[in-house]
Amino acid sequence: MAKKNEHSKNGEYDKEFLLGALGRMLNIRRFEEMSAQMYGLKKIGGFCHLYNGQEAVAVGSIAALDLKKDYVLTAYRDHAHALACGMDPKAAMAELYGKATGCSRGKGGSMHLFDVENHMLGGNGIVGAQIPVATGVALAQAYRKDGGVTLVYFGDGAIHQGSFHESLNLARVWNLPIVYIVENNQFGMGTAVHRVSAVENFEVKAKAYDIPGIAIDGMDFVTVYEGVSAAVEKARSEGLPHLLHIKTYRYRGHSMSDPAKYRTKEQVDEYKAQDPILMLKSRMLEAKQLTDKEFDELDKKAKALAKEAADFAESSEEPSLDSMYEDIYA
């Protein structure tokens, strides 16, 4: 994936770049809807955290990377990041089903998608645990001088973990090429941010570690792409860590078991009016870069990919009993 200036001229982005982004966001949305449907049919078990509404964050930020040398780590709401990195939807869905053809051989499930070839080093089921791991990845990049950058995502709940503060401190002491992204969807499970955080403008926390802290609108793909691109290039060229506070919103509950009754219908409707997919669609329609027919075709393909992924997972084999003793340390 290339730098911003390869996709824009005089502030206008080329059609193919935006079309690709729109397609990836639609693929994620339809994949998540299919996941919800299959979870309801008890094809998928365990925890399952959906990304509906946050698509611009994963797609916009990962578009700023060079995945030949950059790496991505995230939390348990990880389906979108894996797909945005290039994971095969079939391997992702098979993992949700716990099948042997899954990206983690059916052993990780929804919270632990992993794709070493596409430089996606996993979701993590422990709140905030990915932050120091990602800091270690950036340390390796700095040590090897390979020009790589690490992106690590976490939620507004994880920002209060000690691992966050310890990691930012070491990243600045060692000047590591890492961008920390807090995806603030405004609720830690069912608790609103303002009830648990003394500071709601998370970007100001960067001042304590003498690194840039930037707030970004997470409902707009272009805004996310531009903000993350600038941070990635500075991290790459100067070894300067960044903290990005990307404010977004999830349309579903915290997980599939959460009816989300702690939110008002008016609040959800307000954010649905800012749907990142529809916002990018409108931008392209206005710029004469998209027709309604082209959008419908993209959506049709996204639905077909999600159906194909579910069919593949359904027909895949269960892991063998012997495999429970593989991939373990002791």
N, C-alpha and C positions, 0 to 999 in steps of 0.2 A: 504494500500500500504506500502511496506516494505522499509527498508533502503538499500542503495547501496550494502553493503557487503553481503546481502542475495541474490543478483543477479549476483555477479561477483566472479571469482576465478582467481587470478594472472592477473587481468586486463581484463579478458575475461568475457563477459556477457553471461548468459545462454539464450538459444534459446527462451524459453517460455516468458521471460521478454521482449525481443526485439520484438518478434512476437506480443505480446499484444500491445506494443507501436505502432508498424507499423499499426496494425489493427485500433487503435483509431485515428491515423492521417488520415488514408484512410476514416474512417467513417466521420470525420470532413470535409475533402475535398469534398466528395460526397454530404454530407448534404448541404454544402455551394453552390455547383453547382446546386443542386435541388432548393435551396432557390432563387438563381438568376433566374432560369428558371421560377419558379412560380411568382416571382416578375414581370418578363416580361409579364406574362399572366394576370397580375393585380389581382392575387389571394392574394397577400401580398401588403399592403399599408404602407404608412408612411416611416420613415427612416429605412435603412437596410445596415449595415456595415459588409462586408464579411472578412473572415480571411485567405483566400487562400494564401499560402506561409509562414505563420507564425506558422504552426501547431506544430513545434518542441518546441516552447516556452510554450504553454499551456500544451501540453502532457508531455514534459520533466520535467517541474517544478511541476506539480500536482502529478506526479509519485513519487516525493520526500516526499509527505505528508502522514500523517496518518489521514484520513478523519473521523475517529471516534472522534477526538478531535481538529483537525486543521480546519481552515476556509479559504475561498477564496472570494475575492471581486474584481470587475473589472469595466471597463468602458463600453461604449455602444457597442464596438465590442466584444460581450460576448458569442456568440453561442458556440465557441470552448471550453471556460472555463467551461461552463455548461455541455457540453457533456463529457469533460475530467473528471469532478467530478462524472459522472455517471447518469446524467439526461437522462430520456427516450427520444429518438429522436422524438417520436410521440408527447409528451407533449411540446417539444421545437417548433416543426413545427406548432402545433395547436396554440401556442402563437403568432407565426408570422402571422398566418391567423386571429388572433383576436377571436378565438373560446373559448367556455366555458371550453373545456377540456385542454386548455393550462396551462402551469405551473404557470402563474399568472392570471388564469381564463379569459384570453383574454383581460385583462386590461393594460398590460404592453407593449406588442409588442416586437419587436426585441431588443430594448435597455434595457429591464427590465426583463430578464429571472431571475428566483429565485427558489431555491430548498433547503428548510430548512433541509430536511432529509439528503441530500448529502452535507450539510455544504457549499453550494454555496449561499452566501448572496447578490447576485444580481449584475447585470450590472447597470450602472448609466448613464443617458442621459446628466447630467451636467458635463462639463469638470472639472476633478479634485475633484469632490464632494465625490467620494468614498474613497479618501485618509484619511481625518479625521474620516470618519465612521469606516474604517478598524483600525485606530489607537485606536478608542474607543473599538472595539472588542478585540484588543490585551490587552488593559487596563483591560478589564473584565477577560481575561485569566490569567493575572498576579495577579489580585485581588483574584481570586478563586484558584490560584496555581494548575490549572488542567493539566499542562504540554503541553498545546496547543500552536500552532504557527499560525499566520495569514499571508497569502500571499495577497498582493494587487498589481494589475496591473494598469498601466496608460500609456498614450502615450507620445511621445516627445513634444507634444504641451502642455500637462497638467503640465509638470515639471516646467513651468514658472509661475504657479499659486501660490499665497500666501499660499494656503492650504497645498501645498507640503512642503514648508519650515517650516511652523508652526508645522506641524505634525512630521517631522523628529526631530525638536528641542525637542518637548515634549516626543517623543519616547525615546530619549537618556536621558533626565532628569529623566524619570521614568523607564528606562531600560526595555522596553517592548519587548516581543517576536514576532517581526514583521519583515517581509522581504518585502521591497518596490522594485517593479520590473517595470522599465521603458522599455516598448516595443518600441524601437526606430525603426519604419519602415521607417524613414528618411523623412517623409512628414507630416506636420500638415495640414490636409485637402489638399490643393494644393501647400503649401509653403514648400520649401526645408529647412531642419533644419539649414543649414549654414546661411540662410538669416535672421533668427530670434533669433538665440542663440549665445551669446558671447562665450560660451563654448560648444563644440560639444562632448567632452569626459565627459559625464554626471556623470560618477562614481566619478570624482574629487569633485563634490558637497558634497559628504559624509564627506569630511575633515572638513567642516564648523561645523559639528555636532558631530565630534569625533567618527564616526562609520565607519566600513569597507565599501569601495566602490569598486566594482569589475565589470570589463567588460567581457562579455560572448558572444560567437558566437551563435546567435539565429537560425542559419540554420542547426545546428547539434544537434540531439536529445541527444546523449550521453554527449556532452559537457554541454548542458543545465541541464540535470539531475544531473551530478556530481557537477556542480557549485551551483545549488540551494540546493542540498542535504547537502553540506557543510555549507551553510548559514543557512539553517533550523535547523540543529543540533546544531549550535553555538547559534542561537537565543533561541532554546529550553533549552539548558543546562546552558547558561550564561545570558539569558535575554538581549542579545546584538542585537539591530536592525541592519539591513544591507540594503544597496542600491545596487541593481544589475542593471547594464546597459546592457540590452540584445539587441544587434543589429540584426535586422531582415528586412524583406521586404514583402510588400503586392503586390500581382500580379494584383489585381483589383484596381479600383479607391477608393477614400476615402469612398464613399457610392455608392449606386446603381445609383444615379443621376450624378455621376462624371465620365466623359469619360477619365480622367487622361492624357490629352494632354500635360501636363507640364513635362512629362518624355520622354526620347528618347527610341526608340525601342531597341537600343543597350544596354541601362542600364537594361531594363526589361529582355532581353534575357540573360544578364550576370547573373542575379539573378535566372532566371529559370534554369540555368545550375547548380545552387546550391539548387535545390528543396529539401527540407528536407525529403520528402518521398522517393525520388529516392536515396538520400545520405544514408539513413538507409537501403534501399533495397540493394544497392551496398555493403555496409559493411557486411550485412548478407550473400549475395551471395559469397563474397570472403572468408568468414569464414565457408562456407559450412553449414550455418544454415538456408538456404532458397533456394528453387528452384523457377524458373519462374512460374511453375504450382501452387505452394503454394501462390505466390504473386497474381496471377490471381484469385485464389479462394477467397483470402481476399478482393480483389477489387470487385469481383462479389457480395460478401456478403454486402459490404459497399453500393454498388449501390442499392441492394435490400432493405436494411434498409432505405435508403433515399426515395425510392419509396413508401415503406410501410408507412413512416411518412407522406408523402404528401397525400396519399390516406386516411389515418386516419384523417388528418386535414380537407380535403375536405368533408368528411362525418360527421364531428362533428357538434354539434349544436352551433348556435350563442348564446352569453350570453343573458339572459332574461332582459327585461327593468328594472325590479325591482332590478337587481344586481348592477345597477349604483349607488344605494344608500348604498351599502354594502362596507365594507373595507375602510371606510373613518372616519376621526376623528371628523368632525363637519358638 
